[in-house]
Amino acid sequence: MGYVNKINIGSGTHLIEPTLYAIAGGTASAITASINGFEAVSGAIVYITMIDDNAANATLNINSGTARDIYYNDSKITAGKLASGRTYGFVYDGTSGSEKWILIGDALADHLHDDRYLTLTGGTLNG
């Protein structure tokens, strides 16, 4: 749904407008997205709205390129970290030999059913 604008200076590629958005396709383990003109260069950031909760060791593939593993907290992502209907940011790490997508920030699905939040069923909550 957008273009990556970049300039080449010397031997490096520098991104001018790396933030792009798409709605996920594919499966829970092989997530896909289409973004016009996107090129996977280190530092590129994309935002993807999930249509399914993810499976363990999920990959992300944009524009039918090479599917790359998704990492969260320095490990391959585990099942259920990405929740259906939520939008997540990913940054591309194009380090040769270890190319991957890294989840930006917190995987909110972790907090849907834990004890960090108080459930209020009627009444008044005073702080």
A tleap script that builds the chain and sets N, CA, C and O, in Angstrom:
source leaprc.protein.ff14SB
mol = sequence {
  NMET GLY TYR VAL ASN LYS ILE ASN ILE GLY
  SER GLY THR HIE LEU ILE GLU PRO THR LEU
  TYR ALA ILE ALA GLY GLY THR ALA SER ALA
  ILE THR ALA SER ILE ASN GLY PHE GLU ALA
  VAL SER GLY ALA ILE VAL TYR ILE THR MET
  ILE ASP ASP ASN ALA ALA ASN ALA THR LEU
  ASN ILE ASN SER GLY THR ALA ARG ASP ILE
  TYR TYR ASN ASP SER LYS ILE THR ALA GLY
  LYS LEU ALA SER GLY ARG THR TYR GLY PHE
  VAL TYR ASP GLY THR SER GLY SER GLU LYS
  TRP ILE LEU ILE GLY ASP ALA LEU ALA ASP
  HIE LEU HIE ASP ASP ARG TYR LEU THR LEU
  THR GLY GLY THR LEU ASN CGLY
}
set mol.1.N position { 0.803 -1.195 0.000 }
set mol.1.CA position { 0.000 0.000 0.000 }
set mol.1.C position { 0.846 1.259 0.000 }
set mol.1.O position { 0.347 2.316 0.385 }
set mol.2.N position { 2.096 1.195 -0.412 }
set mol.2.CA position { 2.928 2.387 -0.421 }
set mol.2.C position { 4.270 2.093 -1.028 }
set mol.2.O position { 4.532 0.975 -1.472 }
set mol.3.N position { 5.107 3.077 -1.049 }
set mol.3.CA position { 6.423 2.947 -1.647 }
set mol.3.C position { 7.506 3.264 -0.643 }
set mol.3.O position { 7.326 4.111 0.232 }
set mol.4.N position { 8.628 2.588 -0.768 }
set mol.4.CA position { 9.805 2.928 0.018 }
set mol.4.C position { 10.632 3.877 -0.828 }
set mol.4.O position { 11.086 3.516 -1.913 }
set mol.5.N position { 10.824 5.067 -0.343 }
set mol.5.CA position { 11.683 6.018 -1.032 }
set mol.5.C position { 13.065 5.913 -0.428 }
set mol.5.O position { 13.221 5.967 0.792 }
set mol.6.N position { 14.062 5.765 -1.270 }
set mol.6.CA position { 15.424 5.584 -0.772 }
set mol.6.C position { 16.403 6.312 -1.667 }
set mol.6.O position { 16.122 6.619 -2.826 }
set mol.7.N position { 17.561 6.576 -1.090 }
set mol.7.CA position { 18.648 7.142 -1.865 }
set mol.7.C position { 19.887 6.293 -1.598 }
set mol.7.O position { 20.053 5.743 -0.509 }
set mol.8.N position { 20.730 6.197 -2.579 }
set mol.8.CA position { 21.985 5.473 -2.423 }
set mol.8.C position { 23.109 6.481 -2.279 }
set mol.8.O position { 23.296 7.348 -3.133 }
set mol.9.N position { 23.855 6.359 -1.189 }
set mol.9.CA position { 25.011 7.210 -0.945 }
set mol.9.C position { 26.198 6.290 -0.756 }
set mol.9.O position { 26.235 5.498 0.186 }
set mol.10.N position { 27.154 6.392 -1.637 }
set mol.10.CA position { 28.292 5.482 -1.581 }
set mol.10.C position { 27.813 4.059 -1.760 }
set mol.10.O position { 27.100 3.750 -2.715 }
set mol.11.N position { 28.208 3.187 -0.835 }
set mol.11.CA position { 27.795 1.786 -0.932 }
set mol.11.C position { 26.579 1.473 -0.062 }
set mol.11.O position { 26.159 0.318 0.017 }
set mol.12.N position { 26.009 2.488 0.593 }
set mol.12.CA position { 24.876 2.240 1.485 }
set mol.12.C position { 23.561 2.742 0.931 }
set mol.12.O position { 23.523 3.675 0.128 }
set mol.13.N position { 22.490 2.116 1.368 }
set mol.13.CA position { 21.147 2.548 1.018 }
set mol.13.C position { 20.539 3.217 2.242 }
set mol.13.O position { 20.581 2.662 3.340 }
set mol.14.N position { 19.977 4.399 2.059 }
set mol.14.CA position { 19.372 5.145 3.154 }
set mol.14.C position { 17.890 5.333 2.855 }
set mol.14.O position { 17.508 5.762 1.767 }
set mol.15.N position { 17.075 5.006 3.837 }
set mol.15.CA position { 15.632 5.104 3.659 }
set mol.15.C position { 15.147 6.498 3.983 }
set mol.15.O position { 15.577 7.102 4.966 }
set mol.16.N position { 14.256 7.006 3.161 }
set mol.16.CA position { 13.664 8.312 3.385 }
set mol.16.C position { 12.280 8.155 4.008 }
set mol.16.O position { 11.909 8.922 4.896 }
set mol.17.N position { 11.531 7.184 3.556 }
set mol.17.CA position { 10.155 6.982 4.009 }
set mol.17.C position { 9.901 5.484 4.191 }
set mol.17.O position { 9.252 4.861 3.350 }
set mol.18.N position { 10.419 4.892 5.305 }
set mol.18.CA position { 10.351 3.442 5.431 }
set mol.18.C position { 9.100 2.884 6.087 }
set mol.18.O position { 9.014 1.667 6.251 }
set mol.19.N position { 8.119 3.703 6.476 }
set mol.19.CA position { 6.965 3.185 7.199 }
set mol.19.C position { 5.807 2.910 6.256 }
set mol.19.O position { 5.293 3.820 5.606 }
set mol.20.N position { 5.397 1.641 6.185 }
set mol.20.CA position { 4.371 1.200 5.255 }
set mol.20.C position { 3.382 0.288 5.959 }
set mol.20.O position { 3.683 -0.258 7.020 }
set mol.21.N position { 2.185 0.118 5.366 }
set mol.21.CA position { 1.112 -0.635 6.004 }
set mol.21.C position { 0.452 -1.613 5.026 }
set mol.21.O position { 0.323 -1.328 3.835 }
set mol.22.N position { 0.035 -2.776 5.556 }
set mol.22.CA position { -0.723 -3.748 4.757 }
set mol.22.C position { -1.551 -4.623 5.691 }
set mol.22.O position { -1.295 -4.689 6.894 }
set mol.23.N position { -2.533 -5.282 5.125 }
set mol.23.CA position { -3.312 -6.281 5.851 }
set mol.23.C position { -2.728 -7.638 5.492 }
set mol.23.O position { -2.495 -7.937 4.321 }
set mol.24.N position { -2.497 -8.447 6.504 }
set mol.24.CA position { -1.859 -9.750 6.307 }
set mol.24.C position { -2.722 -10.681 5.472 }
set mol.24.O position { -3.948 -10.572 5.432 }
set mol.25.N position { -2.043 -11.585 4.818 }
set mol.25.CA position { -2.677 -12.687 4.109 }
set mol.25.C position { -1.945 -13.952 4.507 }
set mol.25.O position { -1.262 -13.978 5.530 }
set mol.26.N position { -2.076 -14.985 3.723 }
set mol.26.CA position { -1.355 -16.223 3.993 }
set mol.26.C position { -1.986 -17.031 5.102 }
set mol.26.O position { -3.208 -17.080 5.242 }
set mol.27.N position { -1.138 -17.663 5.885 }
set mol.27.CA position { -1.600 -18.530 6.965 }
set mol.27.C position { -1.011 -18.062 8.291 }
set mol.27.O position { -0.248 -17.097 8.336 }
set mol.28.N position { -1.371 -18.751 9.365 }
set mol.28.CA position { -0.855 -18.394 10.688 }
set mol.28.C position { 0.653 -18.630 10.806 }
set mol.28.O position { 1.318 -18.001 11.629 }
set mol.29.N position { 1.186 -19.528 9.991 }
set mol.29.CA position { 2.627 -19.799 10.048 }
set mol.29.C position { 3.403 -19.157 8.906 }
set mol.29.O position { 4.613 -18.960 9.021 }
set mol.30.N position { 2.738 -18.832 7.820 }
set mol.30.CA position { 3.382 -18.206 6.654 }
set mol.30.C position { 2.598 -16.935 6.316 }
set mol.30.O position { 1.742 -16.940 5.432 }
set mol.31.N position { 2.901 -15.852 7.027 }
set mol.31.CA position { 2.186 -14.583 6.877 }
set mol.31.C position { 2.696 -13.868 5.632 }
set mol.31.O position { 3.904 -13.786 5.406 }
set mol.32.N position { 1.777 -13.356 4.830 }
set mol.32.CA position { 2.144 -12.637 3.617 }
set mol.32.C position { 1.519 -11.246 3.627 }
set mol.32.O position { 0.553 -10.992 4.347 }
set mol.33.N position { 2.079 -10.354 2.821 }
set mol.33.CA position { 1.528 -9.007 2.662 }
set mol.33.C position { 1.974 -8.466 1.318 }
set mol.33.O position { 3.008 -8.872 0.787 }
set mol.34.N position { 1.186 -7.542 0.768 }
set mol.34.CA position { 1.530 -6.876 -0.497 }
set mol.34.C position { 1.649 -5.391 -0.248 }
set mol.34.O position { 0.721 -4.756 0.252 }
set mol.35.N position { 2.801 -4.837 -0.601 }
set mol.35.CA position { 3.051 -3.401 -0.457 }
set mol.35.C position { 3.724 -2.927 -1.743 }
set mol.35.O position { 4.862 -3.301 -2.023 }
set mol.36.N position { 3.027 -2.109 -2.520 }
set mol.36.CA position { 3.551 -1.626 -3.802 }
set mol.36.C position { 4.927 -1.001 -3.655 }
set mol.36.O position { 5.137 -0.125 -2.816 }
set mol.37.N position { 5.853 -1.454 -4.471 }
set mol.37.CA position { 7.178 -0.856 -4.531 }
set mol.37.C position { 8.084 -1.185 -3.366 }
set mol.37.O position { 9.199 -0.667 -3.303 }
set mol.38.N position { 7.651 -2.027 -2.440 }
set mol.38.CA position { 8.467 -2.330 -1.265 }
set mol.38.C position { 9.696 -3.129 -1.652 }
set mol.38.O position { 9.640 -4.033 -2.486 }
set mol.39.N position { 10.803 -2.776 -1.027 }
set mol.39.CA position { 12.049 -3.515 -1.185 }
set mol.39.C position { 12.609 -3.768 0.203 }
set mol.39.O position { 12.740 -2.834 0.993 }
set mol.40.N position { 12.939 -5.008 0.512 }
set mol.40.CA position { 13.446 -5.363 1.838 }
set mol.40.C position { 14.892 -4.910 1.987 }
set mol.40.O position { 15.820 -5.585 1.541 }
set mol.41.N position { 15.065 -3.759 2.620 }
set mol.41.CA position { 16.401 -3.256 2.947 }
set mol.41.C position { 16.460 -3.071 4.453 }
set mol.41.O position { 15.449 -2.760 5.083 }
set mol.42.N position { 17.624 -3.259 5.028 }
set mol.42.CA position { 17.770 -3.140 6.479 }
set mol.42.C position { 17.209 -1.823 6.977 }
set mol.42.O position { 17.491 -0.763 6.419 }
set mol.43.N position { 16.414 -1.900 8.028 }
set mol.43.CA position { 15.825 -0.714 8.628 }
set mol.43.C position { 14.436 -0.385 8.128 }
set mol.43.O position { 13.775 0.494 8.682 }
set mol.44.N position { 13.976 -1.073 7.090 }
set mol.44.CA position { 12.626 -0.815 6.587 }
set mol.44.C position { 11.615 -1.246 7.644 }
set mol.44.O position { 11.738 -2.319 8.234 }
set mol.45.N position { 10.621 -0.402 7.875 }
set mol.45.CA position { 9.585 -0.686 8.871 }
set mol.45.C position { 8.262 -0.845 8.160 }
set mol.45.O position { 7.897 -0.036 7.307 }
set mol.46.N position { 7.541 -1.903 8.521 }
set mol.46.CA position { 6.198 -2.126 7.985 }
set mol.46.C position { 5.247 -2.360 9.148 }
set mol.46.O position { 5.635 -2.858 10.205 }
set mol.47.N position { 4.003 -1.990 8.927 }
set mol.47.CA position { 2.946 -2.266 9.902 }
set mol.47.C position { 1.953 -3.203 9.230 }
set mol.47.O position { 1.469 -2.932 8.132 }
set mol.48.N position { 1.658 -4.312 9.909 }
set mol.48.CA position { 0.803 -5.349 9.344 }
set mol.48.C position { -0.357 -5.605 10.308 }
set mol.48.O position { -0.148 -5.810 11.503 }
set mol.49.N position { -1.586 -5.592 9.774 }
set mol.49.CA position { -2.748 -5.976 10.564 }
set mol.49.C position { -2.978 -7.462 10.360 }
set mol.49.O position { -3.145 -7.929 9.233 }
set mol.50.N position { -2.985 -8.196 11.458 }
set mol.50.CA position { -3.101 -9.654 11.417 }
set mol.50.C position { -4.548 -10.069 11.150 }
set mol.50.O position { -5.487 -9.434 11.630 }
set mol.51.N position { -4.711 -11.146 10.373 }
set mol.51.CA position { -6.048 -11.706 10.143 }
set mol.51.C position { -6.219 -13.017 10.894 }
set mol.51.O position { -7.305 -13.596 10.894 }
set mol.52.N position { -5.154 -13.488 11.534 }
set mol.52.CA position { -5.150 -14.719 12.317 }
set mol.52.C position { -4.141 -14.553 13.448 }
set mol.52.O position { -3.201 -13.768 13.320 }
set mol.53.N position { -4.316 -15.278 14.553 }
set mol.53.CA position { -3.239 -15.368 15.533 }
set mol.53.C position { -2.112 -16.159 14.874 }
set mol.53.O position { -2.367 -17.060 14.074 }
set mol.54.N position { -0.874 -15.824 15.208 }
set mol.54.CA position { 0.243 -16.505 14.559 }
set mol.54.C position { 0.515 -17.878 15.151 }
set mol.54.O position { 0.158 -18.168 16.293 }
set mol.55.N position { 1.153 -18.713 14.348 }
set mol.55.CA position { 1.633 -20.029 14.788 }
set mol.55.C position { 3.089 -19.877 15.231 }
set mol.55.O position { 3.706 -18.837 15.003 }
set mol.56.N position { 3.631 -20.914 15.862 }
set mol.56.CA position { 5.037 -20.905 16.269 }
set mol.56.C position { 5.938 -20.798 15.041 }
set mol.56.O position { 5.621 -21.333 13.978 }
set mol.57.N position { 7.056 -20.106 15.197 }
set mol.57.CA position { 8.065 -19.961 14.136 }
set mol.57.C position { 7.486 -19.380 12.850 }
set mol.57.O position { 7.874 -19.789 11.756 }
set mol.58.N position { 6.566 -18.434 12.973 }
set mol.58.CA position { 5.940 -17.819 11.797 }
set mol.58.C position { 6.961 -17.035 10.980 }
set mol.58.O position { 7.961 -16.537 11.499 }
set mol.59.N position { 6.675 -16.946 9.694 }
set mol.59.CA position { 7.509 -16.154 8.785 }
set mol.59.C position { 6.660 -15.037 8.187 }
set mol.59.O position { 5.431 -15.102 8.179 }
set mol.60.N position { 7.347 -14.009 7.687 }
set mol.60.CA position { 6.687 -12.907 6.992 }
set mol.60.C position { 7.317 -12.788 5.615 }
set mol.60.O position { 8.539 -12.771 5.469 }
set mol.61.N position { 6.454 -12.706 4.608 }
set mol.61.CA position { 6.889 -12.605 3.222 }
set mol.61.C position { 6.124 -11.456 2.576 }
set mol.61.O position { 4.897 -11.499 2.480 }
set mol.62.N position { 6.837 -10.440 2.139 }
set mol.62.CA position { 6.197 -9.290 1.505 }
set mol.62.C position { 6.471 -9.326 0.009 }
set mol.62.O position { 7.611 -9.488 -0.426 }
set mol.63.N position { 5.402 -9.170 -0.772 }
set mol.63.CA position { 5.471 -9.130 -2.242 }
set mol.63.C position { 6.085 -10.380 -2.856 }
set mol.63.O position { 6.834 -10.288 -3.829 }
set mol.64.N position { 5.781 -11.527 -2.308 }
set mol.64.CA position { 6.276 -12.799 -2.846 }
set mol.64.C position { 7.790 -12.861 -2.911 }
set mol.64.O position { 8.355 -13.518 -3.785 }
set mol.65.N position { 8.444 -12.179 -1.987 }
set mol.65.CA position { 9.903 -12.263 -1.889 }
set mol.65.C position { 10.266 -13.514 -1.114 }
set mol.65.O position { 9.574 -14.529 -1.204 }
set mol.66.N position { 11.334 -13.447 -0.363 }
set mol.66.CA position { 11.751 -14.576 0.455 }
set mol.66.C position { 11.102 -14.473 1.828 }
set mol.66.O position { 11.173 -13.425 2.470 }
set mol.67.N position { 10.475 -15.543 2.278 }
set mol.67.CA position { 9.886 -15.566 3.616 }
set mol.67.C position { 11.011 -15.547 4.644 }
set mol.67.O position { 11.966 -16.318 4.553 }
set mol.68.N position { 10.885 -14.655 5.622 }
set mol.68.CA position { 11.899 -14.532 6.674 }
set mol.68.C position { 11.245 -14.777 8.025 }
set mol.68.O position { 10.086 -14.423 8.238 }
set mol.69.N position { 12.001 -15.389 8.941 }
set mol.69.CA position { 11.504 -15.633 10.286 }
set mol.69.C position { 11.163 -14.322 10.980 }
set mol.69.O position { 11.773 -13.284 10.724 }
set mol.70.N position { 10.161 -14.396 11.876 }
set mol.70.CA position { 9.812 -13.261 12.726 }
set mol.70.C position { 10.414 -13.524 14.097 }
set mol.70.O position { 10.252 -14.606 14.661 }
set mol.71.N position { 11.109 -12.526 14.627 }
set mol.71.CA position { 11.736 -12.636 15.939 }
set mol.71.C position { 11.063 -11.695 16.931 }
set mol.71.O position { 10.628 -10.600 16.577 }
set mol.72.N position { 10.988 -12.145 18.178 }
set mol.72.CA position { 10.472 -11.349 19.286 }
set mol.72.C position { 11.356 -11.648 20.490 }
set mol.72.O position { 11.529 -12.810 20.855 }
set mol.73.N position { 11.912 -10.625 21.102 }
set mol.73.CA position { 12.829 -10.792 22.242 }
set mol.73.C position { 13.988 -11.732 21.898 }
set mol.73.O position { 14.305 -12.642 22.665 }
set mol.74.N position { 14.605 -11.510 20.763 }
set mol.74.CA position { 15.790 -12.242 20.314 }
set mol.74.C position { 15.571 -13.729 20.033 }
set mol.74.O position { 16.541 -14.480 19.933 }
set mol.75.N position { 14.327 -14.166 19.904 }
set mol.75.CA position { 14.031 -15.565 19.581 }
set mol.75.C position { 12.949 -15.614 18.518 }
set mol.75.O position { 12.182 -14.666 18.351 }
set mol.76.N position { 12.893 -16.728 17.800 }
set mol.76.CA position { 11.795 -16.910 16.845 }
set mol.76.C position { 10.481 -16.812 17.603 }
set mol.76.O position { 10.351 -17.312 18.720 }
set mol.77.N position { 9.527 -16.171 16.986 }
set mol.77.CA position { 8.249 -15.911 17.648 }
set mol.77.C position { 7.520 -17.212 17.977 }
set mol.77.O position { 7.526 -18.163 17.195 }
set mol.78.N position { 6.895 -17.229 19.150 }
set mol.78.CA position { 6.114 -18.400 19.562 }
set mol.78.C position { 4.648 -18.186 19.198 }
set mol.78.O position { 4.235 -17.070 18.885 }
set mol.79.N position { 3.880 -19.241 19.242 }
set mol.79.CA position { 2.465 -19.186 18.858 }
set mol.79.C position { 1.677 -18.223 19.739 }
set mol.79.O position { 1.898 -18.140 20.947 }
set mol.80.N position { 0.749 -17.493 19.107 }
set mol.80.CA position { -0.172 -16.636 19.834 }
set mol.80.C position { 0.349 -15.284 20.254 }
set mol.80.O position { -0.353 -14.562 20.962 }
set mol.81.N position { 1.545 -14.909 19.850 }
set mol.81.CA position { 2.080 -13.582 20.213 }
set mol.81.C position { 1.413 -12.475 19.406 }
set mol.81.O position { 1.285 -11.349 19.887 }
set mol.82.N position { 0.990 -12.784 18.191 }
set mol.82.CA position { 0.340 -11.801 17.322 }
set mol.82.C position { -1.145 -12.146 17.244 }
set mol.82.O position { -1.512 -13.235 16.803 }
set mol.83.N position { -1.983 -11.230 17.668 }
set mol.83.CA position { -3.415 -11.497 17.754 }
set mol.83.C position { -4.158 -10.998 16.522 }
set mol.83.O position { -3.861 -9.930 15.987 }
set mol.84.N position { -5.114 -11.780 16.089 }
set mol.84.CA position { -5.968 -11.406 14.962 }
set mol.84.C position { -6.623 -10.052 15.213 }
set mol.84.O position { -7.119 -9.786 16.308 }
set mol.85.N position { -6.620 -9.198 14.187 }
set mol.85.CA position { -7.261 -7.893 14.276 }
set mol.85.C position { -6.378 -6.794 14.833 }
set mol.85.O position { -6.779 -5.630 14.831 }
set mol.86.N position { -5.204 -7.122 15.305 }
set mol.86.CA position { -4.274 -6.112 15.835 }
set mol.86.C position { -3.211 -5.780 14.791 }
set mol.86.O position { -2.883 -6.598 13.932 }
set mol.87.N position { -2.689 -4.576 14.885 }
set mol.87.CA position { -1.654 -4.124 13.963 }
set mol.87.C position { -0.316 -4.100 14.686 }
set mol.87.O position { -0.208 -3.590 15.802 }
set mol.88.N position { 0.695 -4.653 14.042 }
set mol.88.CA position { 2.030 -4.753 14.620 }
set mol.88.C position { 3.062 -4.137 13.681 }
set mol.88.O position { 2.895 -4.146 12.461 }
set mol.89.N position { 4.116 -3.611 14.263 }
set mol.89.CA position { 5.228 -3.072 13.495 }
set mol.89.C position { 6.369 -4.086 13.445 }
set mol.89.O position { 6.640 -4.789 14.418 }
set mol.90.N position { 7.023 -4.144 12.301 }
set mol.90.CA position { 8.159 -5.035 12.102 }
set mol.90.C position { 9.276 -4.242 11.433 }
set mol.90.O position { 9.022 -3.447 10.528 }
set mol.91.N position { 10.497 -4.455 11.871 }
set mol.91.CA position { 11.651 -3.844 11.215 }
set mol.91.C position { 12.455 -4.970 10.568 }
set mol.91.O position { 12.628 -6.044 11.145 }
set mol.92.N position { 12.941 -4.697 9.353 }
set mol.92.CA position { 13.690 -5.718 8.621 }
set mol.92.C position { 15.165 -5.625 8.975 }
set mol.92.O position { 15.771 -4.557 8.893 }
set mol.93.N position { 15.732 -6.754 9.370 }
set mol.93.CA position { 17.168 -6.868 9.614 }
set mol.93.C position { 17.739 -7.662 8.451 }
set mol.93.O position { 17.557 -8.877 8.363 }
set mol.94.N position { 18.427 -6.966 7.564 }
set mol.94.CA position { 18.966 -7.588 6.363 }
set mol.94.C position { 20.391 -8.058 6.494 }
set mol.94.O position { 21.083 -8.211 5.488 }
set mol.95.N position { 20.854 -8.295 7.723 }
set mol.95.CA position { 22.211 -8.776 7.934 }
set mol.95.C position { 22.405 -10.080 7.162 }
set mol.95.O position { 21.680 -11.051 7.377 }
set mol.96.N position { 23.372 -10.094 6.278 }
set mol.96.CA position { 23.604 -11.232 5.398 }
set mol.96.C position { 23.761 -12.527 6.184 }
set mol.96.O position { 24.553 -12.615 7.123 }
set mol.97.N position { 22.989 -13.526 5.777 }
set mol.97.CA position { 23.053 -14.827 6.421 }
set mol.97.C position { 22.096 -14.976 7.592 }
set mol.97.O position { 21.845 -16.094 8.041 }
set mol.98.N position { 21.557 -13.875 8.095 }
set mol.98.CA position { 20.606 -13.975 9.216 }
set mol.98.C position { 19.447 -12.997 9.033 }
set mol.98.O position { 18.964 -12.410 10.001 }
set mol.99.N position { 19.005 -12.827 7.787 }
set mol.99.CA position { 17.905 -11.912 7.493 }
set mol.99.C position { 16.661 -12.326 8.262 }
set mol.99.O position { 16.344 -13.513 8.350 }
set mol.100.N position { 15.948 -11.335 8.826 }
set mol.100.CA position { 14.764 -11.637 9.613 }
set mol.100.C position { 13.928 -10.378 9.805 }
set mol.100.O position { 14.386 -9.262 9.560 }
set mol.101.N position { 12.703 -10.583 10.247 }
set mol.101.CA position { 11.814 -9.507 10.672 }
set mol.101.C position { 11.800 -9.502 12.189 }
set mol.101.O position { 11.707 -10.557 12.816 }
set mol.102.N position { 11.893 -8.318 12.781 }
set mol.102.CA position { 11.876 -8.183 14.236 }
set mol.102.C position { 10.628 -7.417 14.635 }
set mol.102.O position { 10.371 -6.317 14.145 }
set mol.103.N position { 9.855 -8.016 15.534 }
set mol.103.CA position { 8.653 -7.357 16.039 }
set mol.103.C position { 9.057 -6.130 16.847 }
set mol.103.O position { 9.904 -6.214 17.736 }
set mol.104.N position { 8.449 -4.995 16.535 }
set mol.104.CA position { 8.738 -3.749 17.250 }
set mol.104.C position { 7.841 -3.672 18.475 }
set mol.104.O position { 6.633 -3.890 18.376 }
set mol.105.N position { 8.414 -3.370 19.612 }
set mol.105.CA position { 7.623 -3.166 20.820 }
set mol.105.C position { 7.173 -4.468 21.448 }
set mol.105.O position { 7.842 -5.497 21.353 }
set mol.106.N position { 6.010 -4.394 22.099 }
set mol.106.CA position { 5.496 -5.501 22.880 }
set mol.106.C position { 4.453 -6.274 22.091 }
set mol.106.O position { 3.640 -5.684 21.378 }
set mol.107.N position { 4.477 -7.585 22.218 }
set mol.107.CA position { 3.431 -8.405 21.607 }
set mol.107.C position { 2.222 -8.347 22.528 }
set mol.107.O position { 2.181 -9.051 23.537 }
set mol.108.N position { 1.255 -7.535 22.201 }
set mol.108.CA position { 0.121 -7.283 23.078 }
set mol.108.C position { -0.686 -8.523 23.393 }
set mol.108.O position { -1.353 -8.570 24.427 }
set mol.109.N position { -0.646 -9.523 22.542 }
set mol.109.CA position { -1.401 -10.746 22.806 }
set mol.109.C position { -0.948 -11.394 24.110 }
set mol.109.O position { -1.713 -12.130 24.733 }
set mol.110.N position { 0.303 -11.125 24.535 }
set mol.110.CA position { 0.804 -11.656 25.800 }
set mol.110.C position { -0.037 -11.208 26.984 }
set mol.110.O position { -0.116 -11.914 27.989 }
set mol.111.N position { -0.659 -10.057 26.880 }
set mol.111.CA position { -1.309 -9.437 28.024 }
set mol.111.C position { -2.824 -9.580 28.028 }
set mol.111.O position { -3.497 -8.976 28.863 }
set mol.112.N position { -3.364 -10.361 27.122 }
set mol.112.CA position { -4.814 -10.453 27.037 }
set mol.112.C position { -5.425 -11.213 28.206 }
set mol.112.O position { -6.554 -10.931 28.608 }
set mol.113.N position { -4.686 -12.175 28.754 }
set mol.113.CA position { -5.278 -13.017 29.794 }
set mol.113.C position { -4.326 -13.207 30.960 }
set mol.113.O position { -4.237 -14.307 31.504 }
set mol.114.N position { -3.622 -12.175 31.351 }
set mol.114.CA position { -2.725 -12.345 32.490 }
set mol.114.C position { -3.201 -11.503 33.667 }
set mol.114.O position { -4.252 -10.866 33.597 }
set mol.115.N position { -2.441 -11.503 34.725 }
set mol.115.CA position { -2.885 -10.840 35.951 }
set mol.115.C position { -2.414 -9.389 36.063 }
set mol.115.O position { -2.436 -8.826 37.158 }
set mol.116.N position { -2.000 -8.787 34.983 }
set mol.116.CA position { -1.541 -7.398 35.027 }
set mol.116.C position { -2.696 -6.407 34.973 }
set mol.116.O position { -2.504 -5.218 35.228 }
set mol.117.N position { -3.880 -6.879 34.647 }
set mol.117.CA position { -5.028 -5.995 34.494 }
set mol.117.C position { -6.161 -6.434 35.400 }
set mol.117.O position { -6.373 -7.627 35.616 }
set mol.118.N position { -6.878 -5.472 35.922 }
set mol.118.CA position { -8.011 -5.712 36.792 }
set mol.118.C position { -9.286 -5.750 35.973 }
set mol.118.O position { -9.543 -4.843 35.181 }
set mol.119.N position { -10.083 -6.787 36.155 }
set mol.119.CA position { -11.366 -6.862 35.483 }
set mol.119.C position { -12.422 -6.210 36.369 }
set mol.119.O position { -12.549 -6.561 37.543 }
set mol.120.N position { -13.155 -5.296 35.834 }
set mol.120.CA position { -14.192 -4.595 36.581 }
set mol.120.C position { -15.552 -5.044 36.050 }
set mol.120.O position { -15.863 -4.858 34.873 }
set mol.121.N position { -16.351 -5.631 36.924 }
set mol.121.CA position { -17.678 -6.078 36.543 }
set mol.121.C position { -18.681 -5.232 37.333 }
set mol.121.O position { -19.080 -5.589 38.441 }
set mol.122.N position { -19.075 -4.111 36.741 }
set mol.122.CA position { -19.981 -3.198 37.432 }
set mol.122.C position { -19.286 -2.470 38.564 }
set mol.122.O position { -18.127 -2.756 38.864 }
set mol.123.N position { -19.959 -1.554 39.183 }
set mol.123.CA position { -19.388 -0.837 40.319 }
set mol.123.C position { -18.512 0.330 39.899 }
set mol.123.O position { -18.523 0.766 38.748 }
set mol.124.N position { -17.758 0.818 40.863 }
set mol.124.CA position { -16.896 1.981 40.654 }
set mol.124.C position { -15.480 1.626 41.030 }
set mol.124.O position { -15.246 0.975 42.048 }
set mol.125.N position { -14.550 2.042 40.230 }
set mol.125.CA position { -13.138 1.826 40.516 }
set mol.125.C position { -12.550 3.165 40.922 }
set mol.125.O position { -12.585 4.121 40.148 }
set mol.126.N position { -12.015 3.241 42.121 }
set mol.126.CA position { -11.364 4.464 42.613 }
set mol.126.C position { -9.874 4.214 42.748 }
set mol.126.O position { -9.449 3.156 43.210 }
set mol.127.N position { -9.076 5.207 42.335 }
set mol.127.CA position { -7.624 5.032 42.384 }
set mol.127.C position { -7.046 5.706 43.471 }
set mol.127.O position { -5.829 5.657 43.651 }
savepdb mol mol.pdb
quit
